[in-house]
């Protein structure tokens, strides 16, 4: 479970340098499954397009969304442009079943919604008997093989990350037009990940092997590689990682404390997110050379 602060993703690898508005992109992989409903604090939605294997839209597909915490069900139908949406949802764990005559039924399991935003889940149906079911499990937080990568792509993932370099996963991400963030630790691993086509390389675990000093040591000989510091990032060292040359930071339990999630303290999580965004912005304004 990680949030990446400060990463500007561009599949064409075009660097961006404008942070005048102190913008940072937070991408959350699989919000914890133990998060209880917080309907009064959050609203989310699921939307997407239903197509066939050729990319042609499929109108009239029936989509059934089930809240796995409450077993509540909602049903909708894709319109003439293949578009569907479910609005006013809590950030819970859902399953989505998509059916259309003449196509195989498709099931998305464990879709964890991100609060207060539209969650995109595009659906591609395969021609075949309705009795055949294709199941996609979106529960895994790190991707270690090509099959899981394909399932994540089918579920609408915007990036794939892993704790180490898995060439098949990087290849799948690039082929799917999304961002690849493999993990690495040594200079050899960083170079291998970059040469494999990764837009970002996640240094993990960063803190135990020297923290900001280690990031700086990597950036001096490898200034062209965009690094994300992850593993042990907290409020005390976040600014130092960015100042040392990291393009972004990956934050886990320091952003989403278990007790805050269990008690549904959204204000506390929002405050932590605000602080980490501030650390990133502060380090970039300072513009300390690595």
Backbone as CSV, one residue per row, in Angstrom:
resi,resn,N_x,N_y,N_z,CA_x,CA_y,CA_z,C_x,C_y,C_z
1,UNK,0.847,-1.183,0.000,0.000,0.000,0.000,0.881,1.231,0.000
2,UNK,0.889,2.010,-1.051,1.720,3.188,-1.141,0.985,4.332,-1.782
3,UNK,1.347,5.548,-1.359,0.917,6.756,-2.048,2.171,7.404,-2.592
4,UNK,2.187,7.770,-3.857,3.344,8.394,-4.459,3.110,9.891,-4.516
5,UNK,3.948,10.659,-3.812,3.813,12.097,-3.767,4.842,12.737,-4.691
6,UNK,4.356,13.618,-5.556,5.255,14.415,-6.359,5.537,13.873,-7.721
7,UNK,5.038,12.705,-8.089,5.339,12.128,-9.394,4.442,12.726,-10.454
8,UNK,5.039,13.197,-11.550,4.292,13.671,-12.716,4.449,12.623,-13.795
9,UNK,3.444,11.788,-14.016,3.552,10.665,-14.927,3.303,11.117,-16.356
10,UNK,4.203,10.762,-17.266,4.053,11.056,-18.702,4.595,9.869,-19.453
11,UNK,3.698,9.113,-20.135,4.142,7.903,-20.835,5.142,8.205,-21.920
12,UNK,5.210,9.451,-22.386,6.193,9.797,-23.415,7.483,10.300,-22.784
13,UNK,7.533,10.187,-21.450,8.740,10.511,-20.704,9.106,11.982,-20.828
14,UNK,8.121,12.831,-20.993,8.382,14.260,-21.046,8.430,14.795,-19.630
15,UNK,9.529,15.402,-19.241,9.697,15.922,-17.896,8.885,17.188,-17.717
16,UNK,8.362,17.369,-16.505,7.667,18.608,-16.186,8.350,19.274,-15.011
17,UNK,8.368,20.578,-15.002,9.094,21.289,-13.963,8.272,22.380,-13.318
18,UNK,7.020,22.509,-13.695,6.209,23.595,-13.150,5.471,23.127,-11.923
19,UNK,5.862,23.644,-10.791,5.192,23.309,-9.545,4.749,24.582,-8.836
20,UNK,4.432,25.623,-9.622,4.044,26.900,-9.055,2.804,26.773,-8.201
21,UNK,1.908,25.897,-8.592,0.671,25.701,-7.830,0.839,24.652,-6.754
22,UNK,2.093,24.206,-6.505,2.392,23.208,-5.485,1.601,21.934,-5.696
23,UNK,1.527,21.518,-6.973,0.748,20.335,-7.295,1.581,19.084,-7.089
24,UNK,0.923,18.054,-6.674,1.570,16.741,-6.578,0.505,15.692,-6.818
25,UNK,0.902,14.632,-7.420,-0.050,13.581,-7.765,0.027,12.458,-6.750
26,UNK,-1.134,12.147,-6.149,-1.192,11.060,-5.175,-1.912,9.893,-5.825
27,UNK,-1.224,8.766,-5.944,-1.842,7.558,-6.491,-1.873,6.508,-5.402
28,UNK,-3.046,6.038,-5.102,-3.177,5.069,-4.024,-3.473,3.692,-4.601
29,UNK,-2.596,2.686,-4.286,-2.818,1.316,-4.719,-3.587,0.570,-3.648
30,UNK,-4.789,0.238,-4.002,-5.549,-0.679,-3.165,-5.658,-0.207,-1.731
31,UNK,-6.510,0.805,-1.491,-6.778,1.326,-0.148,-7.126,0.148,0.751
32,UNK,-6.714,0.151,2.021,-6.831,-1.039,2.874,-8.216,-1.657,2.866
33,UNK,-8.245,-3.000,2.850,-9.517,-3.707,2.776,-10.307,-3.619,4.071
34,UNK,-9.590,-3.215,5.168,-10.311,-3.143,6.432,-10.969,-1.796,6.640
35,UNK,-10.925,-0.913,5.667,-11.540,0.392,5.831,-13.056,0.252,5.877
36,UNK,-13.659,0.709,6.961,-15.110,0.617,7.121,-15.779,1.750,6.381
37,UNK,-17.094,1.640,6.071,-17.798,2.679,5.339,-17.742,4.006,6.064
38,UNK,-17.550,5.066,5.298,-17.522,6.409,5.864,-18.365,7.296,4.986
39,UNK,-19.643,6.938,4.867,-20.512,7.585,3.893,-20.696,9.060,4.163
40,UNK,-20.619,9.449,5.446,-20.843,10.855,5.760,-19.653,11.701,5.361
41,UNK,-18.452,11.068,5.291,-17.253,11.838,4.996,-16.850,11.770,3.526
42,UNK,-17.102,10.638,2.840,-16.566,10.436,1.510,-17.670,10.099,0.518
43,UNK,-17.435,10.469,-0.717,-18.251,9.992,-1.816,-17.300,9.673,-2.959
44,UNK,-17.589,8.591,-3.630,-16.761,8.184,-4.764,-17.689,7.698,-5.858
45,UNK,-17.117,7.389,-7.002,-17.913,6.868,-8.108,-17.061,5.909,-8.929
46,UNK,-17.752,5.064,-9.692,-17.096,4.186,-10.660,-17.693,4.501,-12.020
47,UNK,-16.830,4.657,-12.995,-17.308,4.919,-14.341,-16.366,4.283,-15.347
48,UNK,-16.866,4.057,-16.542,-16.022,3.461,-17.568,-16.791,3.194,-18.850
49,UNK,-16.118,2.510,-19.762,-16.698,2.197,-21.063,-16.619,0.691,-21.283
50,UNK,-17.700,0.123,-21.784,-17.736,-1.308,-22.100,-17.490,-1.467,-23.598
51,UNK,-16.470,-2.254,-23.951,-16.132,-2.477,-25.361,-15.907,-3.957,-25.614
52,UNK,-15.800,-4.306,-26.904,-15.413,-5.674,-27.243,-13.919,-5.696,-27.542
53,UNK,-13.413,-6.841,-27.995,-11.974,-6.992,-28.209,-11.436,-6.124,-29.341
54,UNK,-12.313,-5.614,-30.203,-11.877,-4.741,-31.295,-11.909,-3.264,-30.906
55,UNK,-12.455,-2.973,-29.720,-12.573,-1.589,-29.283,-13.933,-0.979,-29.564
56,UNK,-14.823,-1.720,-30.210,-16.169,-1.215,-30.488,-16.972,-1.186,-29.198
57,UNK,-17.743,-0.108,-28.998,-18.502,0.025,-27.763,-19.656,-0.968,-27.736
58,UNK,-20.046,-1.359,-26.518,-21.134,-2.305,-26.336,-22.239,-1.629,-25.528
59,UNK,-23.320,-1.219,-26.163,-24.458,-0.673,-25.409,-25.291,-1.805,-24.829
60,UNK,-26.055,-1.488,-23.792,-26.985,-2.467,-23.242,-26.371,-3.539,-22.377
61,UNK,-25.112,-3.375,-21.988,-24.510,-4.345,-21.072,-25.045,-4.088,-19.663
62,UNK,-25.320,-5.151,-18.934,-25.817,-5.031,-17.561,-24.649,-5.124,-16.588
63,UNK,-24.539,-4.118,-15.714,-23.450,-4.072,-14.736,-24.051,-4.095,-13.334
64,UNK,-23.596,-5.046,-12.538,-24.089,-5.185,-11.162,-22.931,-4.953,-10.199
65,UNK,-23.088,-3.946,-9.344,-22.053,-3.574,-8.380,-22.493,-4.022,-6.991
66,UNK,-21.638,-4.785,-6.306,-21.960,-5.293,-4.972,-20.956,-4.776,-3.953
67,UNK,-21.460,-4.155,-2.893,-20.621,-3.704,-1.785,-20.301,-4.922,-0.927
68,UNK,-19.029,-5.314,-0.862,-18.641,-6.522,-0.154,-18.716,-6.367,1.358
69,UNK,-18.806,-5.108,1.841,-18.972,-4.893,3.276,-20.433,-5.024,3.707
70,UNK,-21.340,-4.533,2.875,-22.764,-4.495,3.254,-23.645,-5.424,2.431
71,UNK,-23.104,-5.985,1.344,-23.845,-6.833,0.403,-24.940,-6.078,-0.358
72,UNK,-24.909,-4.756,-0.301,-25.852,-3.954,-1.075,-25.495,-4.036,-2.565
73,UNK,-26.500,-4.106,-3.417,-26.280,-4.214,-4.856,-26.925,-3.041,-5.591
74,UNK,-26.239,-2.605,-6.656,-26.796,-1.601,-7.559,-26.564,-2.080,-8.981
75,UNK,-27.522,-1.802,-9.845,-27.438,-2.253,-11.234,-27.637,-1.084,-12.178
76,UNK,-26.868,-1.091,-13.265,-27.040,-0.081,-14.302,-26.774,-0.730,-15.653
77,UNK,-27.018,0.019,-16.728,-26.829,-0.485,-18.087,-25.972,0.499,-18.873
78,UNK,-25.033,-0.011,-19.659,-24.208,0.878,-20.489,-25.088,1.545,-21.545
79,UNK,-24.840,2.834,-21.801,-25.674,3.581,-22.749,-25.255,3.318,-24.197
80,UNK,-25.779,4.122,-25.109,-25.499,3.914,-26.520,-24.046,4.089,-26.896
81,UNK,-23.277,4.748,-26.044,-21.842,4.916,-26.293,-21.006,3.963,-25.450
82,UNK,-21.679,3.007,-24.814,-20.976,2.018,-24.001,-20.577,2.511,-22.624
83,UNK,-21.014,3.716,-22.265,-20.605,4.334,-21.006,-21.544,3.922,-19.872
84,UNK,-20.976,3.692,-18.701,-21.768,3.408,-17.502,-21.188,4.201,-16.337
85,UNK,-21.957,4.380,-15.286,-21.416,4.993,-14.075,-22.275,4.650,-12.867
86,UNK,-21.609,4.560,-11.720,-22.255,4.412,-10.415,-21.786,5.591,-9.568
87,UNK,-22.714,6.385,-9.065,-22.363,7.576,-8.305,-22.675,7.418,-6.827
88,UNK,-22.171,8.370,-6.021,-22.464,8.449,-4.582,-22.165,7.142,-3.866
89,UNK,-20.937,6.674,-3.999,-20.524,5.423,-3.370,-19.589,5.693,-2.200
90,UNK,-19.630,4.868,-1.158,-18.635,4.955,-0.089,-17.326,4.321,-0.560
91,UNK,-16.189,4.639,0.041,-14.908,4.066,-0.384,-14.705,2.664,0.164
92,UNK,-15.611,1.773,-0.185,-15.560,0.406,0.311,-14.949,-0.536,-0.731
93,UNK,-15.021,-1.819,-0.441,-14.518,-2.857,-1.319,-15.705,-3.426,-2.108
94,UNK,-15.605,-3.458,-3.452,-16.731,-3.844,-4.296,-16.345,-4.975,-5.252
95,UNK,-17.385,-5.645,-5.739,-17.211,-6.520,-6.898,-18.128,-5.985,-7.998
96,UNK,-17.697,-6.181,-9.241,-18.459,-5.685,-10.391,-18.638,-6.824,-11.385
97,UNK,-19.884,-7.107,-11.734,-20.203,-8.163,-12.701,-20.774,-7.499,-13.950
98,UNK,-20.215,-7.849,-15.125,-20.644,-7.257,-16.390,-21.142,-8.381,-17.303
99,UNK,-22.374,-8.222,-17.814,-22.986,-9.262,-18.643,-23.640,-8.651,-19.881
100,UNK,-23.555,-9.380,-20.987,-24.219,-8.980,-22.236,-24.423,-10.227,-23.072
101,UNK,-25.597,-10.368,-23.671,-25.870,-11.521,-24.514,-24.812,-11.659,-25.604
102,UNK,-24.312,-12.888,-25.780,-23.315,-13.148,-26.813,-21.886,-12.957,-26.359
103,UNK,-21.705,-12.520,-25.083,-20.356,-12.283,-24.563,-20.162,-13.058,-23.256
104,UNK,-18.901,-13.345,-22.971,-18.584,-13.995,-21.704,-18.807,-12.999,-20.556
105,UNK,-19.346,-13.509,-19.469,-19.531,-12.666,-18.276,-18.167,-12.327,-17.685
106,UNK,-18.017,-11.085,-17.249,-16.748,-10.666,-16.651,-16.985,-10.199,-15.226
107,UNK,-16.117,-10.654,-14.319,-16.252,-10.322,-12.903,-14.973,-9.651,-12.414
108,UNK,-15.118,-8.468,-11.809,-14.003,-7.782,-11.161,-14.171,-7.964,-9.662
109,UNK,-13.182,-8.577,-9.026,-13.252,-8.802,-7.592,-12.371,-7.813,-6.841
110,UNK,-12.823,-7.422,-5.652,-12.045,-6.588,-4.734,-11.603,-5.272,-5.375
111,UNK,-12.564,-4.504,-5.848,-12.288,-3.154,-6.338,-12.374,-2.204,-5.153
112,UNK,-11.235,-1.666,-4.712,-11.233,-0.745,-3.574,-11.273,0.684,-4.091
113,UNK,-12.328,1.416,-3.760,-12.515,2.760,-4.289,-11.652,3.778,-3.562
114,UNK,-11.157,4.761,-4.319,-10.435,5.891,-3.759,-11.455,6.964,-3.407
115,UNK,-11.413,7.502,-2.195,-12.434,8.470,-1.772,-12.435,9.740,-2.610
116,UNK,-13.609,10.319,-2.743,-13.825,11.656,-3.281,-13.289,11.839,-4.700
117,UNK,-13.370,10.805,-5.511,-12.990,10.952,-6.903,-13.637,9.856,-7.746
118,UNK,-13.579,10.075,-9.051,-14.114,9.089,-9.981,-13.079,7.988,-10.187
119,UNK,-13.498,6.750,-9.982,-12.624,5.600,-10.187,-12.953,4.978,-11.541
120,UNK,-11.967,4.915,-12.420,-12.198,4.441,-13.781,-11.969,2.940,-13.881
121,UNK,-12.984,2.220,-14.357,-12.872,0.783,-14.609,-13.463,0.517,-15.991
122,UNK,-12.608,0.475,-16.993,-13.066,0.144,-18.337,-13.179,-1.371,-18.487
123,UNK,-14.148,-1.808,-19.262,-14.455,-3.233,-19.373,-14.343,-3.682,-20.825
124,UNK,-13.600,-4.746,-21.045,-13.514,-5.331,-22.385,-14.099,-6.740,-22.334
125,UNK,-15.186,-6.948,-23.066,-15.846,-8.255,-23.092,-15.372,-9.080,-24.281
126,UNK,-15.348,-10.382,-24.068,-14.915,-11.316,-25.102,-16.117,-12.092,-25.621
127,UNK,-16.201,-12.209,-26.927,-17.306,-12.960,-27.519,-17.238,-14.416,-27.071
128,UNK,-18.384,-14.947,-26.670,-18.407,-16.333,-26.222,-19.681,-16.632,-25.472
129,UNK,-19.773,-17.841,-24.950,-20.966,-18.266,-24.218,-21.075,-17.515,-22.909
130,UNK,-22.300,-17.143,-22.564,-22.522,-16.403,-21.324,-22.156,-17.231,-20.102
131,UNK,-22.151,-18.561,-20.252,-21.837,-19.427,-19.116,-20.360,-19.342,-18.729
132,UNK,-19.532,-18.801,-19.636,-18.099,-18.658,-19.358,-17.868,-17.350,-18.624
133,UNK,-17.096,-17.409,-17.543,-16.842,-16.226,-16.724,-15.357,-15.916,-16.693
134,UNK,-15.010,-14.650,-16.901,-13.635,-14.178,-16.780,-13.552,-13.378,-15.489
135,UNK,-12.670,-13.788,-14.567,-12.566,-13.128,-13.269,-11.253,-12.365,-13.165
136,UNK,-11.339,-11.122,-12.686,-10.166,-10.275,-12.465,-10.100,-9.953,-10.988
137,UNK,-8.984,-10.299,-10.330,-8.810,-10.010,-8.908,-7.889,-8.813,-8.761
138,UNK,-8.398,-7.727,-8.173,-7.620,-6.483,-8.044,-7.078,-6.305,-6.642
139,UNK,-6.856,-7.393,-5.904,-6.491,-7.289,-4.497,-4.987,-7.157,-4.277
140,UNK,-4.186,-7.639,-5.201,-2.743,-7.638,-4.990,-2.173,-6.227,-5.014
141,UNK,-1.329,-5.902,-4.031,-0.762,-4.562,-3.920,0.534,-4.413,-4.707
142,UNK,1.180,-5.498,-5.061,2.386,-5.426,-5.871,2.283,-6.477,-6.964
143,UNK,2.805,-6.171,-8.124,2.624,-7.030,-9.290,3.930,-7.761,-9.584
144,UNK,3.877,-9.083,-9.593,5.093,-9.870,-9.730,5.102,-10.795,-10.936
145,UNK,4.026,-10.811,-11.734,4.015,-11.680,-12.898,3.117,-11.085,-13.977
146,UNK,3.256,-11.636,-15.188,2.548,-11.096,-16.350,1.041,-11.282,-16.232
147,UNK,0.618,-12.404,-15.659,-0.815,-12.663,-15.529,-1.485,-11.633,-14.608
148,UNK,-0.834,-11.358,-13.465,-1.384,-10.355,-12.548,-1.372,-8.980,-13.190
149,UNK,-0.340,-8.691,-13.959,-0.267,-7.402,-14.646,-1.440,-7.228,-15.605
150,UNK,-1.758,-8.286,-16.336,-2.886,-8.212,-17.277,-4.193,-7.980,-16.541
151,UNK,-4.355,-8.645,-15.402,-5.577,-8.468,-14.631,-5.696,-7.032,-14.110
152,UNK,-4.578,-6.472,-13.683,-4.598,-5.087,-13.213,-4.943,-4.133,-14.356
153,UNK,-4.391,-4.382,-15.533,-4.718,-3.552,-16.697,-6.200,-3.647,-17.027
154,UNK,-6.733,-4.861,-16.989,-8.156,-5.053,-17.280,-9.029,-4.340,-16.248
155,UNK,-8.511,-4.223,-15.013,-9.271,-3.579,-13.947,-9.157,-2.058,-13.986
156,UNK,-8.334,-1.524,-14.920,-8.232,-0.077,-15.055,-7.065,0.564,-14.330
157,UNK,-6.044,-0.218,-13.972,-4.881,0.336,-13.282,-4.195,1.404,-14.130
158,UNK,-3.685,2.438,-13.468,-2.984,3.529,-14.149,-1.468,3.369,-14.080
159,UNK,-0.994,2.511,-13.189,0.434,2.209,-13.130,0.607,0.849,-12.469
160,UNK,1.766,0.215,-12.720,2.104,-1.056,-12.096,3.396,-0.886,-11.330
161,UNK,3.430,-1.376,-10.115,4.642,-1.274,-9.306,4.955,-2.623,-8.683
162,UNK,6.231,-2.809,-8.356,6.677,-4.044,-7.709,7.864,-3.704,-6.826
163,UNK,8.198,-4.606,-5.919,9.312,-4.349,-5.006,10.672,-4.588,-5.667
164,UNK,10.663,-5.241,-6.808,11.894,-5.482,-7.550,11.633,-5.372,-9.036
165,UNK,12.653,-5.606,-9.837,12.506,-5.527,-11.287,11.977,-6.847,-11.832
166,UNK,10.773,-6.786,-12.425,10.178,-7.937,-13.106,9.957,-7.511,-14.556
167,UNK,10.841,-7.892,-15.463,10.752,-7.426,-16.854,9.388,-7.630,-17.498
168,UNK,8.740,-8.768,-17.217,7.425,-9.027,-17.806,6.397,-7.977,-17.374
169,UNK,6.501,-7.521,-16.132,5.558,-6.523,-15.614,5.811,-5.175,-16.280
170,UNK,7.083,-4.801,-16.423,7.416,-3.548,-17.098,6.918,-3.582,-18.535
171,UNK,7.150,-4.694,-19.199,6.708,-4.847,-20.590,5.184,-4.736,-20.694
172,UNK,4.483,-5.342,-19.748,3.019,-5.285,-19.759,2.519,-3.862,-19.558
173,UNK,3.146,-3.133,-18.650,2.732,-1.753,-18.399,2.934,-0.893,-19.630
174,UNK,4.088,-1.016,-20.250,4.379,-0.205,-21.436,3.447,-0.567,-22.583
175,UNK,3.181,-1.859,-22.758,2.284,-2.291,-23.829,0.867,-1.791,-23.584
176,UNK,0.488,-1.664,-22.306,-0.839,-1.200,-21.962,-0.957,0.314,-21.895
177,UNK,0.139,1.019,-22.144,0.100,2.477,-22.155,0.024,3.113,-20.781
178,UNK,0.468,2.395,-19.730,0.459,2.973,-18.393,1.885,3.031,-17.856
179,UNK,2.037,3.598,-16.673,3.363,3.850,-16.108,3.905,2.610,-15.399
180,UNK,5.191,2.326,-15.631,5.874,1.212,-14.976,6.775,1.760,-13.872
181,UNK,6.624,1.210,-12.651,7.445,1.646,-11.515,8.043,0.411,-10.843
182,UNK,9.070,-0.185,-11.445,9.693,-1.344,-10.806,10.555,-0.916,-9.622
183,UNK,10.770,-1.855,-8.720,11.638,-1.590,-7.585,13.075,-1.951,-7.901
184,UNK,13.998,-1.305,-7.191,15.423,-1.573,-7.358,16.144,-1.077,-6.111
185,UNK,17.376,-1.506,-5.951,18.155,-1.042,-4.803,19.578,-0.676,-5.197
186,UNK,20.261,-1.575,-5.874,21.648,-1.309,-6.254,21.716,-0.523,-7.555
187,UNK,22.857,0.123,-7.832,23.008,0.829,-9.109,22.767,-0.078,-10.312
188,UNK,23.231,-1.312,-10.243,23.019,-2.249,-11.347,21.541,-2.484,-11.584
189,UNK,20.782,-2.663,-10.502,19.341,-2.882,-10.630,18.634,-1.641,-11.164
190,UNK,19.065,-0.465,-10.718,18.459,0.786,-11.196,18.672,0.942,-12.700
191,UNK,19.886,0.694,-13.154,20.191,0.818,-14.583,19.391,-0.198,-15.395
192,UNK,19.300,-1.420,-14.879,18.540,-2.460,-15.587,17.070,-2.068,-15.705
193,UNK,16.492,-1.518,-14.641,15.091,-1.104,-14.669,14.883,0.043,-15.652
194,UNK,15.793,0.991,-15.659,15.684,2.140,-16.566,15.812,1.684,-18.022
195,UNK,16.761,0.794,-18.288,16.940,0.294,-19.652,15.756,-0.555,-20.109
196,UNK,15.024,-1.128,-19.156,13.839,-1.913,-19.512,12.684,-1.022,-19.951
197,UNK,12.821,0.291,-19.751,11.792,1.228,-20.196,10.968,1.856,-19.096
198,UNK,11.350,1.621,-17.837,10.592,2.172,-16.719,10.686,3.695,-16.703
199,UNK,9.531,4.354,-16.539,9.517,5.815,-16.445,10.050,6.279,-15.091
200,UNK,9.802,5.493,-14.059,10.291,5.763,-12.710,10.863,4.478,-12.140
201,UNK,11.839,4.604,-11.247,12.397,3.449,-10.551,12.222,3.687,-9.055
202,UNK,11.574,2.750,-8.392,11.313,2.867,-6.957,12.481,2.278,-6.171
203,UNK,13.161,3.113,-5.387,14.255,2.636,-4.544,13.650,2.117,-3.255
204,UNK,13.742,0.797,-3.078,13.102,0.163,-1.934,13.975,-0.952,-1.373
205,UNK,14.160,-0.967,-0.039,13.747,0.045,0.936,14.800,1.136,1.052
206,UNK,14.405,2.369,0.929,15.350,3.483,0.857,15.942,3.856,2.216
207,UNK,15.115,3.959,3.237,15.589,4.442,4.534,16.654,3.547,5.184
208,UNK,16.487,2.225,5.205,17.464,1.379,5.901,18.851,1.343,5.265
209,UNK,18.973,1.747,4.003,20.276,1.644,3.328,20.977,2.992,3.205
210,UNK,20.536,3.977,3.956,21.213,5.275,3.916,20.296,6.458,3.704
211,UNK,19.019,6.196,3.396,18.057,7.288,3.264,18.398,8.268,2.162
212,UNK,18.302,9.547,2.479,18.529,10.606,1.492,19.949,10.569,0.938
213,UNK,20.906,10.208,1.776,22.291,10.149,1.299,22.448,9.095,0.207
214,UNK,21.707,7.994,0.328,21.790,6.944,-0.681,21.148,7.406,-1.988
215,UNK,20.024,8.109,-1.895,19.381,8.654,-3.099,20.328,9.617,-3.795
216,UNK,20.988,10.483,-3.027,21.930,11.436,-3.619,23.082,10.712,-4.299
217,UNK,23.543,9.644,-3.666,24.649,8.871,-4.239,24.267,8.224,-5.564
218,UNK,22.995,7.844,-5.710,22.534,7.267,-6.965,22.321,8.333,-8.041
219,UNK,21.831,9.494,-7.642,21.505,10.540,-8.612,22.746,11.176,-9.231
220,UNK,23.840,11.217,-8.511,25.055,11.843,-9.058,25.506,11.149,-10.341
221,UNK,25.650,9.815,-10.365,26.047,9.161,-11.615,24.876,8.850,-12.553
222,UNK,23.644,8.948,-12.032,22.471,8.576,-12.833,21.422,9.694,-12.818
223,UNK,21.791,10.893,-13.258,20.846,12.020,-13.182,19.639,11.861,-14.092
224,UNK,19.753,11.020,-15.117,18.647,10.857,-16.074,17.559,9.915,-15.591
225,UNK,17.800,9.197,-14.515,16.832,8.227,-14.007,15.974,8.887,-12.925
226,UNK,14.656,8.834,-13.106,13.725,9.404,-12.121,13.499,8.377,-11.014
227,UNK,13.876,8.742,-9.795,13.799,7.829,-8.665,12.644,8.181,-7.736
228,UNK,11.988,7.165,-7.210,10.979,7.332,-6.169,11.507,6.649,-4.915
229,UNK,11.633,7.421,-3.838,12.110,6.870,-2.569,10.934,6.246,-1.826
230,UNK,11.064,4.985,-1.435,9.995,4.282,-0.722,10.606,3.344,0.301
231,UNK,9.845,3.080,1.334,10.332,2.203,2.386,10.990,2.994,3.493
232,UNK,10.215,3.336,4.528,10.760,4.107,5.642,10.634,5.608,5.490
233,UNK,9.850,6.078,4.517,9.649,7.516,4.340,8.663,8.011,5.388
234,UNK,9.017,9.099,6.087,8.138,9.650,7.105,8.218,11.182,7.091
235,UNK,7.556,11.813,8.046,7.515,13.270,8.072,8.880,13.880,8.350
236,UNK,9.731,13.148,9.031,11.046,13.684,9.368,12.019,13.665,8.185
237,UNK,11.879,12.715,7.275,12.866,12.611,6.192,12.312,12.870,4.799
238,UNK,11.013,13.148,4.679,10.400,13.326,3.359,11.064,14.456,2.575
239,UNK,11.252,15.602,3.211,11.880,16.741,2.526,13.289,16.403,2.068
240,UNK,14.030,15.694,2.904,15.406,15.347,2.568,15.480,14.445,1.344
241,UNK,14.529,13.521,1.193,14.537,12.631,0.029,14.351,13.430,-1.265
242,UNK,13.418,14.383,-1.269,13.191,15.190,-2.470,14.396,16.083,-2.736
243,UNK,14.924,16.691,-1.686,16.090,17.564,-1.841,17.298,16.798,-2.348
244,UNK,17.347,15.497,-2.040,18.474,14.674,-2.478,18.366,14.269,-3.941
245,UNK,17.199,14.530,-4.570,17.059,14.222,-5.989,15.950,13.267,-6.343
246,UNK,15.201,12.775,-5.345,14.083,11.887,-5.652,12.984,12.668,-6.368
247,UNK,12.411,12.072,-7.407,11.311,12.720,-8.130,10.007,12.649,-7.342
248,UNK,9.897,11.672,-6.460,8.685,11.489,-5.663,9.034,10.629,-4.468
249,UNK,8.078,10.538,-3.540,8.245,9.677,-2.374,7.063,8.728,-2.289
250,UNK,7.301,7.514,-1.846,6.235,6.537,-1.635,5.972,6.412,-0.150
251,UNK,4.748,6.693,0.264,4.413,6.716,1.684,3.330,5.691,1.964
252,UNK,3.513,4.895,3.003,2.546,3.865,3.350,1.848,4.161,4.664
253,UNK,2.241,3.457,5.718,1.549,3.587,7.005,1.730,4.954,7.627
254,UNK,2.748,5.696,7.228,2.920,7.041,7.766,1.829,7.984,7.270
255,UNK,1.208,7.642,6.159,0.092,8.430,5.640,-1.245,7.853,6.078
256,UNK,-1.319,6.534,6.156,-2.568,5.854,6.494,-2.371,4.992,7.734
257,UNK,-2.273,5.613,8.920,-2.114,4.832,10.151,-3.313,3.905,10.353
258,UNK,-3.042,2.712,10.799,-4.112,1.717,10.944,-5.224,2.209,11.876
259,UNK,-4.837,2.847,12.991,-5.871,3.291,13.923,-6.724,4.403,13.328
260,UNK,-6.118,5.252,12.496,-6.890,6.326,11.861,-7.897,5.755,10.876
261,UNK,-7.493,4.699,10.181,-8.406,4.064,9.225,-9.542,3.361,9.948
262,UNK,-9.194,2.603,10.998,-10.205,1.870,11.739,-11.218,2.801,12.393
263,UNK,-10.751,3.977,12.826,-11.645,4.937,13.490,-12.280,5.917,12.505
264,UNK,-11.976,5.721,11.205,-12.524,6.569,10.150,-12.193,8.045,10.381
265,UNK,-10.948,8.320,10.758,-10.503,9.694,11.026,-9.992,10.319,9.734
266,UNK,-10.936,10.612,8.829,-10.548,11.147,7.532,-9.834,12.479,7.668
267,UNK,-10.204,13.293,8.664,-9.553,14.581,8.865,-8.072,14.398,9.184
268,UNK,-7.751,13.332,9.920,-6.353,13.057,10.266,-5.548,12.652,9.031
269,UNK,-6.141,11.800,8.195,-5.463,11.375,6.968,-5.291,12.548,6.012
270,UNK,-6.322,13.395,5.900,-6.216,14.586,5.054,-5.084,15.489,5.531
271,UNK,-4.956,15.635,6.856,-3.898,16.480,7.407,-2.518,15.893,7.101
272,UNK,-2.379,14.588,7.217,-1.102,13.946,6.896,-0.767,14.126,5.418
273,UNK,-1.771,13.969,4.542,-1.542,14.165,3.108,-1.103,15.598,2.832
274,UNK,-1.758,16.562,3.499,-1.397,17.969,3.312,0.055,18.212,3.725
275,UNK,0.474,17.591,4.808,1.848,17.771,5.282,2.854,17.196,4.284
276,UNK,2.588,15.979,3.796,3.532,15.371,2.859,3.614,16.166,1.553
277,UNK,2.479,16.679,1.076,2.502,17.533,-0.109,3.327,18.779,0.163
278,UNK,3.209,19.312,1.380,3.993,20.488,1.754,5.478,20.196,1.791
279,UNK,5.848,19.002,2.271,7.265,18.630,2.310,7.851,18.580,0.903
280,UNK,7.083,17.994,-0.030,7.545,17.900,-1.416,7.712,19.298,-2.006
281,UNK,6.700,20.150,-1.810,6.747,21.507,-2.367,7.891,22.316,-1.762
282,UNK,8.079,22.179,-0.453,9.142,22.924,0.223,10.513,22.551,-0.316
283,UNK,10.727,21.257,-0.505,12.030,20.795,-0.987,12.293,21.306,-2.401
284,UNK,11.271,21.386,-3.241,11.460,21.837,-4.618,11.671,23.346,-4.695
285,UNK,11.019,24.085,-3.830,11.233,25.539,-3.806,12.656,25.854,-3.376
286,UNK,13.126,25.075,-2.379,14.502,25.248,-1.904,15.505,24.969,-3.007
287,UNK,15.155,23.977,-3.879,15.985,23.641,-5.037,17.411,23.333,-4.646
288,UNK,17.544,22.519,-3.622,18.869,22.111,-3.145,19.486,21.127,-4.122
289,UNK,20.700,21.386,-4.622,21.324,20.447,-5.556,21.719,19.164,-4.850
290,UNK,21.566,18.062,-5.598,22.003,16.796,-5.036,23.449,16.518,-5.399
